[in-house]
Amino acid sequence: MMHPVLPPLRLGFIGGSIHSAVGHTHFNSSRLDGHFRVDCGCFSRTASDNQDTARTYGIATGRTHASWRELLEREREALDAVVVLVPTPGHREIVITALDAGYAVICEKALATSSTECRAIGEAVARNRGFLAVTYNYSGYPMVRELRRLIAEGHLGRLHQIHIEMPQEGFLRQGATPQAWRLQDYAVPTVSLDLGVHVHHLIHFVTGGKRPLDVVGVQSTYGQFGDIIDNVSFLARYEDELRVQCWYGKTALGYRNGLRIRVFGSQASAEWLQVQPEDLRLSRADGSRIVLDRGSGDADLARQPRYNRFKPGHPSGFIEAFANLYTDIAGHLRHFHSGEPAPNDFVYSARESEDGLRFLEAVARSADTMAWQSA
């Protein structure tokens, strides 16, 4: 695989212990292509977990911090960015404090629990002229990026419909033990902070930023964890007469992660499934059907060397998709540190997160009022 000429950028982790949902994923994907290394961290508030993680990640004792505030106080001159991996309700305070201290920040989705919190974070980015990247990892899959290219170049014609779903089973499967923070709802249900933000982002991503106009939604509770909302559906009207239907939740037995995107246009349709990430299926108005992968002659973006760590036919997956996003963040961050404006179309900050939370708040209001809501 390609090796960057520049030395790796230096990261400090806040959260992301070996016992967390996302720690190993960020540790491995950030380092996969040599663009980053993890130099320090406060990985957990539990001292034993913090130390165990530091040993696993190869972090020196002197750079394993007991609190995130201690890390920010001691590591300012030694890091290129901090990565915030604590549960979503803790993001706002840490991200704003880090930005105010002069750090570049990479934050796990969802950026915050509300659009108001996202706005406050965006204001911190602006007043510090700071750097913030939010990790929506599914847009790192090469064939999702290929789908975006095909839409942008008009291969599907005028977009009519998008059907997107993300069913999971973790709130109904026997023996499931969700993290405690996921068992509390906010103005936006936690299932929307967990899954809905991905859905909104992917619609925004593949359409090149088409904006929702209004939405009607329903929210349900089917699982085994009290009155926590665990199933959401909505129908949304977007600009340019695009219609979007969506379903996501955590009580669909048989689906570990059933993310599926179907896009229907005037000239062709396309379908992508996360469980078969190498394939993008196209159906054209002339009746022809084809399957694109990284080795297809009709593919363009997905054939680039950066997406082919190994040759087609040997599947890439979730970690590689995350690594693709980290590669984009690395390039964006290097330009930021050099003072050169070089926006990256694959890197998203607070504004997009605010838009997403505002949309999901409209879905929640619609479910409460049983009426269409402006998005």
TAFEN-V879643 format. One line per field, one symbol per residue. ss: DSSP state (h for helix, s for strand, l for the rest). phi: phi as a letter, one per 30 degrees, with the letter a starting at -180 (. if undefined). A space follows every 10 residues. Layout:
# TAFEN-V879643
ss->???
phi->???
This chain:
# TAFEN-V879643
ss->llllllllss ssssslllll llhhhhhhhh hllllsssss ssllllhhhh hhhhhhhlll hhhslllhhh hhhhlhhhll sssssllhhh hhhhhhhhhh llllssssll llllhhhhhh hhhhhhhhll lsssslhhhh lhhhhhhhhh hhllllllss ssssssslll lllllllllh hhhllllllh hhhhhhhhhh hhhhhhllll lsssssssss llllllllll sssssssshh hlsssssssl llllllllls sssssllsss ssshhhllls ssssllllss ssllllllll hhhlhhhlll lllllllhhh hhhhhhhhhh hhhhhhhhll lllllllslh hhhhhhhhhh hhhhhhhhhl llssl
phi->.dbddddddc cbcciiddcd dbeddddddd cecidbbcca acdaddeddd dddedddicd edcccdbddd eddccedcbc acccbdeedc dedddddddd djddbcbddd eacadddddd dddddddchc cbbcccdddd dedddddedd dddidciddc bbcbbbdbbd cbddidbdde ddcbcbeced ddddcdddde dddedddije cdcaabbbbb bbdcbicddb bbbabbccdi idcbcbbblb bcejcdaceb bbbcbdcabb bbbddbddcb ccbcddjdbb ccbdcddddb edddedcbdb dejcddbddd dddddddddd ddddddddic dbdcdccccd edddeddddd ddddddddch bdbdc
